[in-house]
């Protein structure tokens, strides 16, 4: 009886797990995924870039450095554009 019960549990777990994909995020990187904008509040407020900061930090958590650089470059682009406007105003 207990053997058939354990087999049934095994089959249920197997079926349930086969329907989903589970990705592992190391505990060190989990904070990047759970709190993607932590520590970036002033940058987000200044450059209105919450989406890209959020995505960049999630990419870091999921070990996708190239994608993280893409999103961070968009943040830098916002800063450079603001710097360009500032410098033009100073020239006048």
Phi and psi in degrees as a GROMACS rama.xvg file:
@    title "Ramachandran Plot"
@    xaxis  label "Phi"
@    yaxis  label "Psi"
@TYPE xy
-68.2551  -31.4284  UNK-2
-65.5545  -45.5027  UNK-3
-66.2582  -34.9961  UNK-4
-63.6832  -44.4547  UNK-5
-66.7387  -37.4115  UNK-6
-64.0411  -40.5876  UNK-7
-63.7267  -43.0985  UNK-8
-60.9462  -45.7683  UNK-9
-58.0487  -47.7638  UNK-10
-63.2196  -39.5734  UNK-11
-64.1241  -45.5122  UNK-12
-61.5681  -45.3131  UNK-13
-59.0898  -46.8225  UNK-14
-63.0056  -44.9175  UNK-15
-64.7724  -43.386  UNK-16
-70.7515  -28.9863  UNK-17
-68.5666  -22.5436  UNK-18
-82.2818  -11.285  UNK-19
-126.722  157.294  UNK-20
-112.088  125.609  UNK-21
-111.213  128.945  UNK-22
-109.335  139.437  UNK-23
-94.4444  130.533  UNK-24
-119.153  122.591  UNK-25
-60.1529  145.173  UNK-26
-54.7443  -33.734  UNK-27
-63.9814  -34.9924  UNK-28
-94.5453  -10.0404  UNK-29
-59.9655  -33.9604  UNK-30
-62.5774  -36.0639  UNK-31
-60.0267  -35.0082  UNK-32
-83.3852  -41.905  UNK-33
-73.3567  -37.3962  UNK-34
-127.597  67.8258  UNK-35
-66.2642  -19.0862  UNK-36
-106.558  4.48524  UNK-37
-60.6145  127.492  UNK-38
86.2743  -6.50764  UNK-39
-108.629  10.4605  UNK-40
-56.9455  -43.9384  UNK-41
-68.6287  -36.7373  UNK-42
-66.5699  -44.2501  UNK-43
-61.8009  -42.9453  UNK-44
-65.1526  -41.4717  UNK-45
-70.4416  -41.766  UNK-46
-113.04  5.39713  UNK-47
48.8173  57.3675  UNK-48
-128.782  35.4022  UNK-49
-60.8309  -37.9367  UNK-50
-61.0736  -47.3105  UNK-51
-70.4462  -36.3482  UNK-52
-65.4081  -45.7197  UNK-53
-57.0236  -49.3498  UNK-54
-67.1431  -40.2724  UNK-55
-61.1244  -45.1536  UNK-56
-70.8654  -32.8779  UNK-57
-68.1282  -36.8744  UNK-58
-63.6368  -38.5389  UNK-59
-63.0939  -43.9272  UNK-60
-61.563  -34.5676  UNK-61
-94.6847  13.7004  UNK-62
58.6251  49.318  UNK-63
-121.591  70.0066  UNK-64
-63.6107  -35.0952  UNK-65
-64.1457  -42.4509  UNK-66
-65.4151  -37.6714  UNK-67
-62.2968  -42.4917  UNK-68
-62.7743  -40.6094  UNK-69
-55.4552  -50.5416  UNK-70
-67.5507  -38.6879  UNK-71
-68.479  -31.0813  UNK-72
-66.1766  -31.5331  UNK-73
-67.0086  -35.1964  UNK-74
-66.2439  -45.0278  UNK-75
-62.8198  -38.565  UNK-76
-58.428  -41.3236  UNK-77
-61.4563  -41.7975  UNK-78
-67.2669  -40.5064  UNK-79
-65.7802  -40.7166  UNK-80
-62.4808  -40.3228  UNK-81
-66.2142  -39.0682  UNK-82
-63.2334  -40.7049  UNK-83
-60.5967  -45.0469  UNK-84
-62.5085  -42.9408  UNK-85
-60.6591  -44.9414  UNK-86
-67.9438  -36.9168  UNK-87
-63.2802  -41.6645  UNK-88
-65.3748  -32.4472  UNK-89
-72.8323  -29.0531  UNK-90
-70.2674  -28.1762  UNK-91
